[in-house]
Amino acid sequence: MIEADGIALLRGSWNLESSASDGTSVTMKGQSIEVARKQQDGSWRFVIDHPFGAM
């Protein structure tokens, strides 16, 4: 995470494993980018959530 002046840039890796309706295995992987803004109460709110942003 990189933070400056109440804005944070985050990167993450994710992995999804599931089964299709016919029983075959489905796997997806990716790297995401998110941007968050710090709120007045100190919490963070995502303003951009891009699940395929770092590809």
N, CA, C and O atoms as a GROMACS GRO file, in nm:
protein
  220
    1MET      N    1   0.084  -0.117   0.000
    1MET     CA    2   0.000   0.000   0.000
    1MET      C    3   0.089   0.124   0.000
    1MET      O    4   0.190   0.130   0.070
    2ILE      N    5   0.048   0.220  -0.080
    2ILE     CA    6   0.114   0.351  -0.082
    2ILE      C    7   0.008   0.452  -0.042
    2ILE      O    8  -0.102   0.453  -0.097
    3GLU      N    9   0.041   0.539   0.053
    3GLU     CA   10  -0.056   0.638   0.100
    3GLU      C   11   0.006   0.777   0.099
    3GLU      O   12   0.122   0.795   0.136
    4ALA      N   13  -0.074   0.875   0.056
    4ALA     CA   14  -0.032   1.015   0.061
    4ALA      C   15  -0.156   1.102   0.066
    4ALA      O   16  -0.248   1.086  -0.014
    5ASP      N   17  -0.158   1.194   0.160
    5ASP     CA   18  -0.265   1.294   0.170
    5ASP      C   19  -0.405   1.234   0.169
    5ASP      O   20  -0.495   1.287   0.103
    6GLY      N   21  -0.424   1.126   0.241
    6GLY     CA   22  -0.556   1.067   0.254
    6GLY      C   23  -0.602   0.983   0.137
    6GLY      O   24  -0.719   0.945   0.131
    7ILE      N   25  -0.513   0.954   0.043
    7ILE     CA   26  -0.543   0.865  -0.070
    7ILE      C   27  -0.447   0.747  -0.062
    7ILE      O   28  -0.328   0.764  -0.040
    8ALA      N   29  -0.500   0.627  -0.081
    8ALA     CA   30  -0.417   0.506  -0.074
    8ALA      C   31  -0.431   0.426  -0.203
    8ALA      O   32  -0.540   0.412  -0.257
    9LEU      N   33  -0.319   0.374  -0.251
    9LEU     CA   34  -0.315   0.286  -0.367
    9LEU      C   35  -0.277   0.147  -0.317
    9LEU      O   36  -0.175   0.130  -0.251
   10LEU      N   37  -0.360   0.049  -0.349
   10LEU     CA   38  -0.338  -0.088  -0.302
   10LEU      C   39  -0.329  -0.183  -0.421
   10LEU      O   40  -0.394  -0.162  -0.523
   11ARG      N   41  -0.248  -0.288  -0.406
   11ARG     CA   42  -0.239  -0.395  -0.505
   11ARG      C   43  -0.261  -0.526  -0.433
   11ARG      O   44  -0.220  -0.543  -0.318
   12GLY      N   45  -0.325  -0.618  -0.501
   12GLY     CA   46  -0.348  -0.748  -0.439
   12GLY      C   47  -0.354  -0.858  -0.543
   12GLY      O   48  -0.378  -0.832  -0.661
   13SER      N   49  -0.332  -0.979  -0.498
   13SER     CA   50  -0.347  -1.097  -0.582
   13SER      C   51  -0.470  -1.172  -0.535
   13SER      O   52  -0.499  -1.178  -0.416
   14TRP      N   53  -0.544  -1.231  -0.630
   14TRP     CA   54  -0.661  -1.307  -0.593
   14TRP      C   55  -0.668  -1.435  -0.676
   14TRP      O   56  -0.610  -1.445  -0.784
   15ASN      N   57  -0.740  -1.533  -0.621
   15ASN     CA   58  -0.754  -1.664  -0.684
   15ASN      C   59  -0.896  -1.713  -0.658
   15ASN      O   60  -0.942  -1.714  -0.544
   16LEU      N   61  -0.967  -1.752  -0.763
   16LEU     CA   62  -1.104  -1.803  -0.752
   16LEU      C   63  -1.107  -1.944  -0.808
   16LEU      O   64  -1.068  -1.968  -0.922
   17GLU      N   65  -1.154  -2.038  -0.728
   17GLU     CA   66  -1.170  -2.176  -0.772
   17GLU      C   67  -1.314  -2.216  -0.748
   17GLU      O   68  -1.367  -2.199  -0.639
   18SER      N   69  -1.378  -2.270  -0.853
   18SER     CA   70  -1.519  -2.308  -0.844
   18SER      C   71  -1.546  -2.422  -0.940
   18SER      O   72  -1.455  -2.474  -1.005
   19SER      N   73  -1.673  -2.462  -0.948
   19SER     CA   74  -1.716  -2.565  -1.043
   19SER      C   75  -1.827  -2.508  -1.129
   19SER      O   76  -1.916  -2.439  -1.080
   20ALA      N   77  -1.820  -2.538  -1.258
   20ALA     CA   78  -1.926  -2.498  -1.351
   20ALA      C   79  -2.047  -2.590  -1.331
   20ALA      O   80  -2.038  -2.690  -1.261
   21SER      N   81  -2.158  -2.554  -1.392
   21SER     CA   82  -2.281  -2.634  -1.376
   21SER      C   83  -2.266  -2.777  -1.427
   21SER      O   84  -2.338  -2.866  -1.383
   22ASP      N   85  -2.172  -2.799  -1.519
   22ASP     CA   86  -2.148  -2.935  -1.569
   22ASP      C   87  -2.045  -3.011  -1.487
   22ASP      O   88  -2.011  -3.125  -1.519
   23GLY      N   89  -1.996  -2.949  -1.379
   23GLY     CA   90  -1.902  -3.015  -1.289
   23GLY      C   91  -1.756  -2.991  -1.320
   23GLY      O   92  -1.669  -3.030  -1.241
   24THR      N   93  -1.725  -2.927  -1.432
   24THR     CA   94  -1.585  -2.900  -1.464
   24THR      C   95  -1.530  -2.792  -1.372
   24THR      O   96  -1.602  -2.704  -1.325
   25SER      N   97  -1.402  -2.800  -1.348
   25SER     CA   98  -1.334  -2.706  -1.260
   25SER      C   99  -1.310  -2.573  -1.331
   25SER      O  100  -1.273  -2.570  -1.449
   26VAL      N  101  -1.332  -2.464  -1.260
   26VAL     CA  102  -1.309  -2.330  -1.314
   26VAL      C  103  -1.212  -2.259  -1.220
   26VAL      O  104  -1.235  -2.252  -1.100
   27THR      N  105  -1.104  -2.206  -1.277
   27THR     CA  106  -1.005  -2.133  -1.198
   27THR      C  107  -0.977  -2.000  -1.265
   27THR      O  108  -0.955  -1.993  -1.386
   28MET      N  109  -0.977  -1.895  -1.185
   28MET     CA  110  -0.940  -1.761  -1.233
   28MET      C  111  -0.840  -1.704  -1.135
   28MET      O  112  -0.851  -1.725  -1.014
   29LYS      N  113  -0.742  -1.632  -1.187
   29LYS     CA  114  -0.642  -1.565  -1.104
   29LYS      C  115  -0.621  -1.426  -1.158
   29LYS      O  116  -0.641  -1.400  -1.277
   30GLY      N  117  -0.580  -1.336  -1.072
   30GLY     CA  118  -0.552  -1.201  -1.119
   30GLY      C  119  -0.483  -1.118  -1.015
   30GLY      O  120  -0.460  -1.160  -0.902
   31GLN      N  121  -0.451  -0.997  -1.056
   31GLN     CA  122  -0.394  -0.898  -0.966
   31GLN      C  123  -0.479  -0.774  -0.976
   31GLN      O  124  -0.511  -0.728  -1.086
   32SER      N  125  -0.515  -0.720  -0.862
   32SER     CA  126  -0.607  -0.607  -0.859
   32SER      C  127  -0.537  -0.479  -0.814
   32SER      O  128  -0.428  -0.480  -0.755
   33ILE      N  129  -0.603  -0.369  -0.846
   33ILE     CA  130  -0.561  -0.237  -0.798
   33ILE      C  131  -0.684  -0.170  -0.738
   33ILE      O  132  -0.791  -0.173  -0.798
   34GLU      N  133  -0.668  -0.110  -0.622
   34GLU     CA  134  -0.774  -0.034  -0.559
   34GLU      C  135  -0.720   0.102  -0.516
   34GLU      O  136  -0.603   0.117  -0.483
   35VAL      N  137  -0.809   0.199  -0.518
   35VAL     CA  138  -0.778   0.332  -0.466
   35VAL      C  139  -0.880   0.361  -0.357
   35VAL      O  140  -1.000   0.343  -0.378
   36ALA      N  141  -0.832   0.404  -0.241
   36ALA     CA  142  -0.921   0.436  -0.129
   36ALA      C  143  -0.895   0.578  -0.080
   36ALA      O  144  -0.784   0.631  -0.093
   37ARG      N  145  -1.000   0.638  -0.025
   37ARG     CA  146  -0.989   0.774   0.029
   37ARG      C  147  -1.024   0.768   0.178
   37ARG      O  148  -1.122   0.707   0.218
   38LYS      N  149  -0.941   0.834   0.259
   38LYS     CA  150  -0.965   0.838   0.403
   38LYS      C  151  -1.081   0.932   0.433
   38LYS      O  152  -1.085   1.045   0.384
   39GLN      N  153  -1.175   0.885   0.514
   39GLN     CA  154  -1.293   0.962   0.551
   39GLN      C  155  -1.265   1.045   0.676
   39GLN      O  156  -1.166   1.023   0.746
   40GLN      N  157  -1.352   1.139   0.705
   40GLN     CA  158  -1.334   1.227   0.821
   40GLN      C  159  -1.332   1.150   0.952
   40GLN      O  160  -1.266   1.192   1.047
   41ASP      N  161  -1.402   1.036   0.959
   41ASP     CA  162  -1.406   0.957   1.082
   41ASP      C  163  -1.287   0.861   1.095
   41ASP      O  164  -1.280   0.784   1.190
   42GLY      N  165  -1.193   0.866   0.999
   42GLY     CA  166  -1.074   0.782   1.003
   42GLY      C  167  -1.087   0.651   0.927
   42GLY      O  168  -0.988   0.580   0.909
   43SER      N  169  -1.206   0.617   0.883
   43SER     CA  170  -1.225   0.495   0.804
   43SER      C  171  -1.182   0.521   0.659
   43SER      O  172  -1.158   0.635   0.619
   44TRP      N  173  -1.173   0.412   0.583
   44TRP     CA  174  -1.133   0.422   0.443
   44TRP      C  175  -1.248   0.378   0.355
   44TRP      O  176  -1.320   0.285   0.390
   45ARG      N  177  -1.267   0.445   0.241
   45ARG     CA  178  -1.372   0.409   0.146
   45ARG      C  179  -1.307   0.389   0.009
   45ARG      O  180  -1.232   0.475  -0.039
   46PHE      N  181  -1.338   0.275  -0.053
   46PHE     CA  182  -1.286   0.250  -0.187
   46PHE      C  183  -1.353   0.344  -0.286
   46PHE      O  184  -1.475   0.358  -0.286
   47VAL      N  185  -1.272   0.406  -0.371
   47VAL     CA  186  -1.327   0.490  -0.478
   47VAL      C  187  -1.304   0.425  -0.615
   47VAL      O  188  -1.374   0.456  -0.711
   48ILE      N  189  -1.206   0.335  -0.623
   48ILE     CA  190  -1.182   0.254  -0.743
   48ILE      C  191  -1.147   0.113  -0.696
   48ILE      O  192  -1.062   0.095  -0.610
   49ASP      N  193  -1.213   0.014  -0.754
   49ASP     CA  194  -1.185  -0.126  -0.725
   49ASP      C  195  -1.180  -0.199  -0.859
   49ASP      O  196  -1.283  -0.233  -0.917
   50HIS      N  197  -1.058  -0.222  -0.909
   50HIS     CA  198  -1.040  -0.281  -1.042
   50HIS      C  199  -0.978  -0.420  -1.026
   50HIS      O  200  -0.857  -0.430  -1.004
   51PRO      N  201  -1.058  -0.528  -1.037
   51PRO     CA  202  -1.006  -0.661  -1.011
   51PRO      C  203  -0.903  -0.711  -1.112
   51PRO      O  204  -0.829  -0.804  -1.082
   52PHE      N  205  -0.896  -0.650  -1.230
   52PHE     CA  206  -0.797  -0.690  -1.331
   52PHE      C  207  -0.701  -0.575  -1.362
   52PHE      O  208  -0.640  -0.573  -1.468
   53GLY      N  209  -0.688  -0.482  -1.270
   53GLY     CA  210  -0.614  -0.359  -1.296
   53GLY      C  211  -0.464  -0.373  -1.309
   53GLY      O  212  -0.401  -0.288  -1.371
   54ALA      N  213  -0.404  -0.476  -1.254
   54ALA     CA  214  -0.258  -0.486  -1.253
   54ALA      C  215  -0.206  -0.586  -1.355
   54ALA      O  216  -0.090  -0.626  -1.349
   55MET      N  217  -0.289  -0.626  -1.448
   55MET     CA  218  -0.246  -0.726  -1.545
   55MET      C  219  -0.170  -0.664  -1.658
   55MET      O  220  -0.126  -0.734  -1.749
   0.00000   0.00000   0.00000
